[in-house]
Amino acid sequence: MAPNLPSNPKGLSSTTPDGLVAPPAAKVQKTEGFSVMAEAKPEHYHAGNKLTILVDMDNTLCDWEGAFEACMKAKFPEVALVPAEGRLNWDISKDYPAAAADKVKAVSGTPGFFSEMKAVEGGVEAVKAMAAAGHNVLLVTAPDPNFYTQCSQEKYEWVEKNLGAEWKAKVVLTRDKTTVRGDFLIDDKPHCDVGALEPEWAHVVFDQTYNRQKGGKRLSSWAAWKDVLGVKAELDCAVSRNPRASQENLYPNGINFSCVFPSFNQESIVRKTLAGLVKQKIKSNFKFEVVIVDNNSTDDIDAIYKKYRTKLDLTLVQRRKLANTFSVPSARNMGIQQAKYDYIIGMDSDVILNENFLENMYQFLSSKPNNVPYMVTAERIFVCTEGCSDDKLLEDYTETERYPRILSKANYFKPRDNRFSHGNILENVEKGWQPWAYFYGMHTAFPKKIWEKIGGYNEVYDGWWGYDDIHFAWEMTVKGGCLPTILGGTEGFHQEPYG
């Protein structure tokens, strides 16, 4: 145990809130090299020479128009039908007199309306051919808000009946298709590209009379899908490309790291964070620097700088008077602006990096193409370093093995990273559609050029605790195209007091 620290942490029992006995502190695994615990596969994010093709259902893959006409005749024969060739509006209720609007809307509530639709000619064969060629095909459809329970269930029934049970996993239900990532969206709706986000996909308009005014790519028949999407007859993409790869080298000056973190009145903790950086085991030919951004600390941050500036390539940025000293995102942005290297290690001031952290990051990134962006993080271990000096850590890095593990309230009363025991993080990062949700907490590596591309950390979170890191990871993944990755043997020790 560390000196002056009790074996049982003050204010914490040996059981967790759910009654489970807390595990004993495990020794740090002395790792030579690293393991890739989870890496989002490029092919899952429509990389390589394959496409992610999003396909709408109603009036694109399914004959919604035919189902509507049949039900309308049966339920409301007194209402004169507007023929398909006479349709002027995507919203069919606008093509009928106002007096018939309620009847028009009620038609899709007929039991079996969605599940019994016929397939649009050639559609089923086309999407199966896309999938057989290795393309990632997703059925992206908006449930009818008036009958969302019935509509959602029946759409799944239609998919199982017409495409097979395995295709149910490819259904995405959403009212806003701009939030779904892909290369192409085949959809009859003229303005489906208007939503919360700038769509990543190109809209291919599936031809209907009411969308003839819409410009751009147009698919008049499923038989023409290969020509319209620019795909060779043998079903391979006409161009070999990776939408996540840029045309430029993300680190033209080599892989070197700028470790950046903000600080406010954490003198004792920052000392040990810096000591951990001094003790990094560097075997490869790379450089790293450290940038601290001070948010108006009243402790002796200058003394820390003077002690460590001879041990590290260290920069201290002291901010002007702040209205709120918890202005973390803007501090991170300011530090990264000062950074001189191409890969950023975004840190918190209270994280002691594993002694192999930078070497492992270098080895991983150097094994990857230099024009594909990666966002790489690692597990956190929660420790108490109260009463422990940075000098002892400078003498012997194994001091970290003696730090007591903490059942952290911020980590759901667990000593090791909750992300790794909450659900299946590894599978969710590799295959899930929201991998950024697991990138809270810091000690994450990312390319500076992608940080610039997305406009940095969102400073609207200045003064607020939490979510700025998840928002940043979301933007780096969705807007910046980063591949989220988690490395093993590359932990960070999160310093936290007892209680």
C-alpha positions in Angstrom: 0.0 0.0 0.0 1.0 3.6 -0.5 2.3 5.4 2.7 -0.2 7.1 5.0 -3.1 5.4 3.4 -5.5 2.9 5.2 -6.1 -0.5 3.6 -9.9 0.2 3.7 -10.7 3.5 1.9 -12.2 6.2 4.1 -16.0 6.5 3.5 -16.2 3.4 1.3 -17.3 0.0 2.5 -16.0 -3.2 1.0 -19.3 -3.8 -0.8 -20.7 -2.0 -3.7 -24.2 -0.5 -3.6 -25.7 -3.7 -5.0 -24.2 -5.8 -2.2 -21.4 -7.3 -4.2 -18.0 -7.6 -2.6 -15.5 -5.3 -4.1 -12.7 -7.2 -5.8 -9.2 -7.0 -4.4 -6.8 -4.6 -6.0 -5.1 -6.4 -8.9 -1.6 -5.8 -9.9 -1.0 -3.9 -13.1 -0.3 -6.3 -16.0 3.2 -5.6 -17.2 2.5 -5.5 -20.9 5.1 -5.6 -23.6 3.3 -4.3 -26.7 -0.4 -4.0 -26.9 -3.6 -5.8 -27.9 -6.4 -4.4 -30.0 -9.4 -4.9 -27.7 -11.9 -3.4 -30.1 -11.5 -1.7 -33.5 -14.3 -0.4 -35.6 -13.9 -2.3 -38.8 -13.5 -0.1 -41.9 -15.9 -2.3 -43.9 -18.6 -1.7 -41.3 -18.2 2.0 -41.9 -18.5 1.6 -45.7 -14.8 1.6 -46.3 -12.6 -0.2 -48.7 -14.1 -0.6 -52.2 -17.6 -1.4 -51.0 -20.6 0.8 -50.5 -23.1 1.4 -47.8 -26.4 1.7 -49.6 -29.5 2.9 -47.7 -32.8 1.9 -49.3 -36.2 3.4 -48.4 -39.2 1.0 -48.3 -42.5 2.8 -49.0 -42.9 3.5 -52.8 -39.2 2.6 -53.3 -38.9 -1.1 -52.4 -42.5 -1.7 -51.5 -45.6 -0.8 -53.6 -47.1 1.6 -51.1 -49.2 3.2 -53.9 -50.8 0.0 -54.9 -51.6 -0.9 -51.3 -53.2 2.5 -50.8 -55.4 2.3 -53.8 -56.7 -1.2 -52.9 -57.5 -0.2 -49.3 -59.0 3.1 -50.3 -61.4 1.4 -52.7 -62.4 -1.1 -50.1 -62.8 1.2 -47.1 -63.9 4.5 -48.7 -65.4 3.8 -52.2 -67.2 7.1 -52.1 -63.8 9.0 -52.4 -62.6 9.4 -55.9 -59.1 8.0 -56.3 -56.2 10.1 -57.5 -54.3 7.9 -59.9 -50.6 7.4 -59.3 -49.7 9.2 -62.5 -51.7 12.2 -61.2 -49.9 12.5 -57.9 -48.2 15.9 -57.3 -47.2 15.7 -53.7 -45.2 13.2 -51.7 -47.7 13.7 -48.8 -50.7 12.0 -50.5 -53.2 13.8 -48.3 -52.4 17.0 -50.1 -53.5 15.4 -53.4 -57.0 14.9 -52.0 -59.7 17.4 -51.0 -59.5 18.6 -47.4 -62.8 16.9 -46.6 -61.2 13.5 -47.4 -58.0 14.1 -45.5 -59.0 12.0 -42.4 -60.0 9.1 -44.6 -56.8 9.2 -46.5 -54.7 9.2 -43.4 -56.8 6.3 -41.9 -56.0 4.0 -44.8 -52.5 3.1 -43.6 -54.0 2.0 -40.3 -55.7 -0.9 -41.9 -54.3 -4.2 -40.4 -51.9 -5.8 -42.8 -51.5 -2.6 -44.8 -47.7 -2.6 -44.6 -47.0 -6.3 -44.3 -49.1 -7.2 -47.3 -47.6 -4.7 -49.7 -46.3 -6.1 -53.0 -42.6 -5.6 -53.8 -41.7 -3.0 -56.4 -40.7 -4.8 -59.5 -37.0 -5.8 -59.4 -36.4 -4.3 -55.9 -36.0 -7.4 -53.9 -33.6 -8.9 -56.5 -31.6 -5.7 -56.6 -31.0 -5.3 -52.9 -30.1 -9.0 -52.6 -27.6 -8.6 -55.5 -26.1 -5.6 -53.7 -25.6 -7.6 -50.5 -24.2 -10.6 -52.5 -21.6 -8.2 -53.9 -20.4 -7.4 -50.4 -22.1 -4.0 -50.2 -23.6 -3.0 -46.8 -27.4 -2.6 -47.5 -29.6 -1.0 -44.9 -33.4 -0.6 -45.1 -34.0 2.9 -43.7 -37.7 3.6 -43.2 -39.8 6.1 -41.3 -42.7 4.6 -39.4 -46.1 6.3 -39.9 -46.4 8.5 -36.8 -50.2 7.9 -36.6 -49.8 4.1 -36.5 -46.2 3.7 -35.4 -46.6 0.4 -33.5 -48.5 -1.4 -36.2 -46.4 0.2 -38.9 -43.0 -0.8 -37.3 -44.1 -4.3 -36.6 -45.5 -4.9 -40.1 -42.5 -3.5 -41.8 -40.4 -6.1 -40.1 -42.9 -8.7 -41.1 -42.7 -7.5 -44.8 -38.9 -7.7 -44.7 -38.9 -11.2 -43.2 -41.4 -12.5 -45.8 -39.8 -10.9 -48.8 -36.1 -10.9 -48.0 -35.6 -13.4 -45.2 -35.3 -13.3 -41.4 -31.6 -12.2 -41.6 -32.6 -8.9 -43.2 -34.5 -7.8 -40.1 -31.2 -6.8 -38.6 -30.7 -4.4 -41.5 -33.8 -2.4 -40.7 -33.3 1.2 -39.4 -36.4 3.0 -38.2 -36.0 6.8 -38.2 -37.9 9.9 -39.1 -34.7 11.7 -39.9 -32.5 9.9 -42.4 -29.7 12.5 -42.3 -28.6 10.8 -39.0 -27.9 7.5 -40.8 -24.5 7.2 -42.5 -24.0 5.8 -45.9 -22.8 6.4 -49.5 -26.2 6.5 -51.2 -29.8 6.8 -50.1 -32.3 5.5 -52.6 -35.6 7.2 -51.6 -38.7 8.6 -53.3 -39.1 11.5 -50.9 -37.9 14.7 -52.6 -36.5 16.4 -49.5 -35.3 13.5 -47.3 -31.9 15.3 -47.3 -33.3 18.0 -44.9 -32.8 17.1 -41.3 -30.6 17.5 -38.2 -27.3 16.8 -40.0 -25.7 17.4 -43.3 -26.2 14.0 -44.9 -23.1 12.0 -45.6 -24.9 10.1 -48.4 -25.8 11.1 -51.9 -29.6 11.1 -52.6 -30.7 8.9 -55.4 -34.3 9.8 -56.2 -36.5 6.7 -56.8 -38.7 8.0 -59.6 -42.3 9.0 -58.9 -44.5 11.6 -60.4 -44.4 13.8 -57.3 -40.6 14.1 -57.3 -39.8 15.0 -60.9 -38.7 18.5 -59.9 -35.9 17.1 -57.8 -32.5 17.2 -59.5 -29.6 14.8 -59.1 -29.2 11.1 -59.5 -32.5 9.3 -60.4 -33.4 5.6 -60.4 -36.4 5.0 -62.7 -36.1 1.2 -62.5 -34.3 -1.2 -60.2 -32.8 -2.8 -63.2 -30.6 0.3 -63.6 -29.2 0.4 -60.1 -25.6 -0.5 -61.1 -25.4 2.2 -63.7 -26.9 4.9 -61.5 -24.7 4.1 -58.5 -21.6 3.8 -60.7 -21.1 0.1 -60.1 -19.5 -2.3 -62.6 -21.5 -5.1 -64.1 -19.6 -7.7 -62.1 -21.0 -6.0 -59.0 -17.8 -4.4 -57.8 -17.5 -0.7 -57.1 -16.3 1.2 -60.1 -13.8 3.0 -57.9 -11.7 1.7 -55.1 -12.1 4.2 -52.3 -12.4 4.6 -48.6 -14.7 7.4 -47.6 -12.8 7.7 -44.3 -9.5 8.1 -46.1 -8.5 11.6 -47.0 -6.2 12.4 -49.9 -3.6 13.8 -47.6 -1.2 12.3 -45.1 -2.6 13.0 -41.6 0.8 13.2 -40.1 3.3 14.4 -42.8 6.0 15.0 -40.3 5.8 11.5 -38.8 3.8 10.2 -35.9 4.6 12.4 -32.9 2.3 13.3 -30.0 1.1 16.4 -28.3 -0.3 15.5 -24.8 -2.8 18.3 -24.0 -4.8 18.8 -20.8 -6.5 21.6 -18.8 -5.9 22.1 -15.1 -7.4 24.1 -12.2 -6.0 23.9 -8.7 -4.8 20.3 -8.9 -1.1 20.8 -8.0 -0.5 17.5 -6.3 -2.4 15.5 -9.0 -0.8 17.3 -11.9 2.7 16.5 -10.5 2.0 12.8 -10.7 0.4 13.1 -14.1 3.6 14.7 -15.4 5.8 12.2 -13.6 3.9 9.4 -15.4 4.8 11.2 -18.7 8.4 11.4 -17.7 8.4 7.6 -17.1 7.1 6.7 -20.5 9.1 3.8 -22.1 10.0 5.0 -25.5 11.6 2.4 -27.8 10.6 3.8 -31.2 11.7 7.0 -33.1 9.0 9.5 -32.1 8.7 12.7 -30.1 6.1 14.0 -27.7 5.4 17.2 -25.9 3.1 18.2 -23.1 0.8 21.3 -23.2 -1.0 22.3 -19.9 -3.7 25.0 -20.1 -4.2 26.6 -16.7 -7.7 27.9 -15.9 -6.7 30.6 -13.4 -5.3 28.2 -10.7 -4.4 29.8 -7.4 -2.0 27.0 -6.4 1.6 26.9 -7.4 1.3 25.8 -11.0 4.5 27.8 -11.8 6.5 25.6 -9.5 5.3 22.5 -11.3 6.3 24.0 -14.6 9.8 24.9 -13.4 10.3 21.4 -12.0 9.2 19.6 -15.1 10.3 21.8 -18.0 13.7 20.2 -17.9 12.3 16.7 -17.8 9.7 17.2 -20.6 9.1 19.2 -23.7 6.6 21.2 -21.7 4.4 24.3 -22.4 2.3 26.1 -19.9 -0.6 28.2 -21.2 -2.1 30.6 -18.6 -5.5 31.9 -19.5 -6.8 35.4 -19.0 -9.3 35.9 -16.1 -12.3 33.5 -16.6 -15.9 34.0 -15.6 -16.0 30.3 -15.0 -12.9 28.3 -14.3 -14.6 25.1 -15.3 -14.2 26.1 -19.0 -12.8 22.7 -20.1 -13.6 22.5 -23.9 -12.2 25.9 -24.6 -9.1 25.1 -22.6 -8.6 21.9 -24.7 -9.0 23.9 -27.9 -6.5 26.5 -26.8 -4.0 23.8 -25.9 -4.4 22.0 -29.2 -3.9 25.3 -31.0 -0.5 25.5 -29.4 0.3 21.8 -30.1 3.2 21.3 -32.6 2.6 17.6 -33.5 0.1 15.9 -35.7 -1.4 13.5 -33.2 -3.1 14.7 -30.1 -3.4 12.8 -26.9 -6.4 14.5 -25.2 -5.9 14.0 -21.5 -7.4 15.0 -18.2 -5.1 16.5 -15.6 -5.7 13.6 -13.2 -4.8 10.7 -15.5 -1.4 8.9 -15.1 -0.7 7.1 -18.4 0.5 3.5 -18.4 4.3 3.6 -19.0 3.7 1.9 -22.4 0.9 4.2 -23.4 2.7 6.4 -26.0 4.8 3.5 -27.4 1.7 1.4 -27.8 -0.1 4.2 -29.5 2.8 4.7 -31.9 3.0 1.0 -32.7 -0.7 0.8 -33.5 -0.8 4.0 -35.6 2.3 3.1 -37.5 0.7 -0.1 -38.6 -2.2 1.8 -40.2 -2.4 3.8 -43.5 -1.4 7.4 -42.8 -4.5 8.8 -44.5 -7.1 6.9 -42.4 -8.0 8.7 -39.2 -8.2 6.7 -35.9 -9.5 7.7 -32.5 -7.9 5.5 -30.0 -8.6 5.2 -26.3 -7.9 2.7 -23.5 -9.3 1.5 -20.1 -9.2 3.6 -16.9 -8.2 2.2 -13.5 -9.4 4.3 -10.6 -6.8 4.9 -7.9 -6.1 7.1 -4.9 -2.8 8.9 -4.9 -3.3 11.0 -1.7 -0.2 11.2 0.3 1.9 9.8 -2.6 4.6 12.0 -4.0 5.5 12.5 -7.6 9.2 12.0 -6.6 8.5 8.4 -5.7 6.8 7.8 -9.1 9.8 9.4 -10.8 12.1 7.0 -9.0 10.0 3.9 -9.7 7.0 3.6 -12.0 5.9 0.4 -10.2 4.6 2.8 -7.5 1.4 2.7 -9.6 1.0 -0.9 -8.5 0.7 0.2 -4.9 -1.9 2.9 -5.4 -5.1 1.7 -3.7 -7.9 1.0 -6.2 -11.0 3.1 -5.6 -14.7 2.1 -5.9 -15.4 5.4 -7.7 -18.8 7.0 -7.5 -18.1 8.5 -10.9 -17.5 5.0 -12.2 -20.6 3.3 -10.7 -18.6 2.2 -7.7 -16.2 0.1 -9.7 -12.4 0.2 -9.6 -12.0 -0.6 -13.3 -13.6 1.2 -16.2 -17.4 0.8 -16.1 -17.5 1.0 -19.9 -15.8 -2.4 -20.1 -18.4 -4.2 -18.0 -21.5 -2.3 -19.0 -23.0 -4.2 -21.9 -20.5 -5.5 -24.5 -18.4 -2.5 -25.2 -16.0 -4.4 -27.5 -18.8 -5.7 -29.7 -20.5 -2.2 -29.7 -17.3 -0.5 -30.8 -16.6 -3.1 -33.5 -20.1 -3.4 -34.9 -22.4 -0.9 -33.2 -23.8 2.2 -34.8 -23.0 4.5 -31.8 -19.4 3.6 -30.8 -18.7 7.2 -29.7 -21.0 6.6 -26.7 -18.2 4.6 -25.1 -15.6 7.4 -25.5 -16.3 9.4 -22.4 -13.4 10.1 -20.2 -10.1 11.2 -21.7 -6.6 9.9 -22.6 -7.7 9.5 -26.3 -5.5 9.9 -29.3 -6.8 11.6 -32.5 -5.4 13.4 -35.5 -5.1 17.2 -35.2 -6.3 17.6 -38.8 -9.6 16.0 -37.9 -9.9 18.2 -34.8 -9.5 21.1 -37.2 -12.0 19.7 -39.6 -14.8 19.4 -37.1 -14.1 22.8 -35.5 -12.6 21.4 -32.2 -14.4 20.8 -29.0 -17.8 22.4 -28.7 -17.4 25.3 -26.3 -21.1 25.5 -25.5 -20.2 22.9 -22.8 -17.9 25.4 -21.0 -19.0 25.6 -17.4 -20.8 22.2 -17.5 -19.7 18.8 -16.4 -19.9 15.9 -18.7 -21.0 15.2 -22.3 -18.4 17.4 -24.0 -16.2 14.3 -24.5 -19.1 12.2 -25.9 -20.1 15.1 -28.2 -16.5 15.4 -29.3 -16.2 11.7 -30.0 -19.5 11.8 -31.9 -18.3 14.6 -34.1 -14.9 13.0 -34.7 -16.7 9.8 -35.7 -19.6 11.1 -37.7 -18.2 14.3 -39.2 -14.5 13.6 -39.0 -14.7 9.9 -40.1 -12.5 8.6 -37.3 -12.5 4.8 -36.6 -13.0 4.3 -32.9 -10.5 1.9 -31.4 -9.7 0.6 -27.9 -6.2 -0.8 -27.1 -5.3 -3.2 -24.3 -2.2 -2.9 -22.2 -2.5 0.9 -22.5 -4.4 1.9 -19.4 -4.7 5.2 -17.7 -4.7 5.6 -13.9 -7.5 8.0 -12.9 -6.5 9.7 -9.7 -9.4 10.2 -7.4 -9.6 10.9 -3.6 -11.3 8.7 -1.1 -15.0 9.1 -0.3 
